[in-house]
């Protein structure tokens, strides 16, 4: 009888402690992966931001306004790992959505193309060329770039060879993307077969 009472007393004190240790251990093992600051500098903007681009050939304008930002969102990928992400919706015809997560920054165009304007390459977060897809490439880091009355400093030039979902040759395109921290894309050149289209940023209000 004494032994049974002793076991009950032990269980009374040990079980709560065991539960605390188990759940405390799980909480300590939880890992959070956050969007790199480099991606945020190039692509994380707030409602009210807008960018006005001009086609260098036709002189047509396209205004891209940020409708809303869903941020931040933590997605659980397995038992103890959570990944931060942000999503955006745009009005206009230049961009229609954007998505930033821990390992990429993706922009969708109205023509059903998608771009990775900021590539995690050797001058972004220290990866080597072998570490990312061969369809994306870092081309140059320019000290400055003049577009109209604006002079942009530290311009990152990247290339994205993107294909339409049907992968028809006539729909394949190469994009040369000029990006600036805290501004976004300042110039975009689309090369599709024999046609080259260049859009330049002529006015903007980028809010971070």
C-alpha positions as CSV (number, residue, x, y, z in Angstrom):
1,X,0.0,0.0,0.0
2,X,2.9,2.3,0.9
3,X,4.6,1.4,-2.4
4,X,1.4,2.2,-4.4
5,X,1.0,5.6,-2.7
6,X,4.6,6.4,-3.4
7,X,4.2,5.6,-7.1
8,X,1.1,7.8,-7.3
9,X,3.0,10.7,-5.6
10,X,5.9,10.3,-8.0
11,X,3.5,10.3,-11.0
12,X,1.8,13.3,-9.7
13,X,5.0,15.3,-9.7
14,X,6.8,13.8,-12.6
15,X,4.1,13.8,-15.3
16,X,3.7,17.6,-15.4
17,X,7.4,18.0,-15.4
18,X,7.7,15.5,-18.2
19,X,5.1,17.4,-20.3
20,X,6.9,20.7,-19.7
21,X,10.2,19.1,-20.8
22,X,8.7,17.6,-23.9
23,X,6.9,20.7,-25.1
24,X,9.8,23.0,-24.0
25,X,12.2,20.9,-26.1
26,X,9.9,21.0,-29.1
27,X,9.7,24.8,-28.9
28,X,13.5,25.1,-28.7
29,X,13.9,22.9,-31.8
30,X,11.5,25.0,-33.9
31,X,13.4,26.7,-36.7
32,X,12.3,29.9,-38.5
33,X,13.6,30.9,-41.9
34,X,13.2,34.6,-42.7
35,X,13.2,36.5,-46.1
36,X,16.8,37.8,-46.6
37,X,17.1,41.5,-46.1
38,X,18.6,41.7,-49.7
39,X,15.3,40.6,-51.2
40,X,13.3,43.0,-49.0
41,X,15.5,46.0,-50.2
42,X,14.6,45.2,-53.8
43,X,11.0,43.9,-53.7
44,X,9.2,44.6,-50.4
45,X,7.0,47.6,-50.9
46,X,3.8,48.9,-49.3
47,X,0.4,49.9,-50.5
48,X,0.5,53.3,-52.2
49,X,3.7,52.5,-54.1
50,X,3.7,53.0,-57.9
51,X,6.0,52.9,-60.8
52,X,5.5,54.5,-64.3
53,X,7.3,52.8,-67.2
54,X,7.7,54.0,-70.7
55,X,8.2,51.9,-73.9
56,X,11.4,53.4,-75.5
57,X,10.0,52.7,-79.0
58,X,6.3,53.6,-78.8
59,X,6.6,56.1,-75.9
60,X,3.5,54.5,-74.4
61,X,3.2,54.6,-70.6
62,X,2.3,51.9,-68.2
63,X,1.5,52.6,-64.6
64,X,2.0,49.8,-62.1
65,X,0.4,50.4,-58.7
66,X,0.7,48.2,-55.6
67,X,-2.8,47.3,-54.5
68,X,-1.9,45.5,-51.3
69,X,0.8,43.5,-49.5
70,X,0.1,40.4,-47.5
71,X,2.9,40.3,-45.0
72,X,4.4,38.5,-43.3
73,X,3.1,35.0,-43.7
74,X,4.8,32.1,-41.9
75,X,4.2,28.7,-43.6
76,X,5.0,25.5,-41.8
77,X,6.8,23.1,-44.2
78,X,7.3,20.3,-41.7
79,X,7.0,19.6,-38.0
80,X,9.3,22.3,-36.7
81,X,10.2,24.5,-39.7
82,X,8.5,27.7,-40.6
83,X,9.2,29.9,-43.7
84,X,8.4,33.6,-44.0
85,X,6.9,34.9,-47.3
86,X,5.2,38.0,-48.7
87,X,2.8,38.3,-51.6
88,X,1.6,41.3,-53.5
89,X,-1.0,42.3,-56.1
90,X,-0.5,45.0,-58.7
91,X,-2.8,47.0,-61.0
92,X,-1.8,47.9,-64.5
93,X,-0.3,45.7,-67.2
94,X,3.3,45.7,-66.3
95,X,3.3,43.5,-63.2
96,X,0.3,41.6,-61.8
97,X,1.7,39.9,-58.8
98,X,4.9,39.3,-56.8
99,X,6.0,36.8,-54.3
100,X,9.0,36.9,-52.0
101,X,10.1,33.9,-49.9
102,X,13.2,32.8,-48.1
103,X,15.0,31.6,-51.3
104,X,13.6,33.7,-54.2
105,X,11.8,36.8,-55.3
106,X,9.4,36.3,-58.2
107,X,7.5,38.8,-60.3
108,X,4.6,37.9,-62.6
109,X,4.0,39.9,-65.8
110,X,0.7,40.4,-67.5
111,X,1.9,38.4,-70.5
112,X,2.0,35.2,-68.3
113,X,5.8,35.4,-68.0
114,X,7.4,35.2,-64.6
115,X,10.7,36.7,-63.6
116,X,13.3,36.3,-60.9
117,X,14.7,39.8,-61.0
118,X,16.9,39.5,-58.0
119,X,18.9,36.2,-58.2
120,X,20.6,34.8,-55.1
121,X,23.9,34.9,-57.0
122,X,27.4,35.8,-56.1
123,X,26.8,39.5,-55.6
124,X,23.6,39.0,-53.7
125,X,24.0,36.5,-50.9
126,X,27.3,34.8,-51.8
127,X,26.2,31.8,-53.9
128,X,28.2,30.6,-56.8
129,X,26.9,30.3,-60.4
130,X,26.6,26.5,-60.0
131,X,24.1,27.0,-57.1
132,X,21.3,28.4,-59.2
133,X,19.5,27.6,-62.5
134,X,21.4,28.1,-65.7
135,X,18.4,30.1,-67.1
136,X,19.3,32.9,-64.6
137,X,22.5,34.8,-64.6
138,X,24.1,37.8,-63.0
139,X,25.5,40.1,-65.7
140,X,26.9,43.2,-64.0
141,X,26.8,45.7,-61.2
142,X,26.7,49.2,-62.5
143,X,27.9,52.2,-60.5
144,X,25.1,54.3,-62.0
145,X,22.5,54.4,-64.7
146,X,20.9,57.5,-66.1
147,X,17.2,57.3,-67.3
148,X,15.7,60.6,-68.2
149,X,16.1,63.0,-65.3
150,X,16.9,60.2,-62.8
151,X,20.3,58.8,-62.0
152,X,20.2,55.5,-60.2
153,X,23.2,54.2,-58.2
154,X,24.3,50.7,-57.7
155,X,22.3,49.0,-60.4
156,X,22.2,45.2,-60.5
157,X,21.8,43.7,-64.0
158,X,20.5,40.1,-64.3
159,X,19.2,37.9,-67.1
160,X,16.2,35.6,-66.9
161,X,15.5,33.3,-69.8
162,X,11.8,32.6,-69.4
163,X,9.4,30.5,-71.4
164,X,5.6,30.5,-71.7
165,X,3.8,27.5,-70.3
166,X,3.2,26.1,-73.9
167,X,7.0,26.4,-74.6
168,X,6.4,27.4,-78.2
169,X,9.5,28.9,-79.7
170,X,7.6,32.1,-80.7
171,X,6.7,32.6,-77.0
172,X,10.2,32.2,-75.6
173,X,11.9,35.3,-74.3
174,X,15.0,36.6,-72.6
175,X,14.7,39.4,-70.1
176,X,17.5,41.8,-69.0
177,X,16.5,43.3,-65.7
178,X,18.0,46.4,-64.0
179,X,17.2,46.5,-60.3
180,X,18.0,49.1,-57.6
181,X,17.7,48.8,-53.9
182,X,14.6,50.5,-52.4
183,X,13.4,51.3,-55.9
184,X,12.8,48.0,-57.7
185,X,13.1,47.5,-61.4
186,X,14.3,50.6,-63.2
187,X,14.7,49.1,-66.7
188,X,13.4,45.9,-68.3
189,X,14.5,44.7,-71.8
190,X,12.5,41.8,-73.4
191,X,14.1,40.0,-76.3
192,X,11.7,37.7,-78.2
193,X,13.0,36.3,-81.5
194,X,13.8,39.5,-83.6
195,X,11.9,41.9,-81.4
196,X,13.4,43.9,-78.6
197,X,11.2,45.9,-76.2
198,X,12.7,48.2,-73.6
199,X,10.7,49.7,-70.7
200,X,12.3,52.5,-68.6
201,X,11.2,53.8,-65.2
202,X,10.4,57.5,-65.6
203,X,8.6,58.2,-62.3
204,X,7.9,56.3,-59.1
205,X,7.0,56.4,-55.5
206,X,8.4,53.3,-53.8
207,X,7.4,53.0,-50.1
208,X,9.1,50.5,-47.8
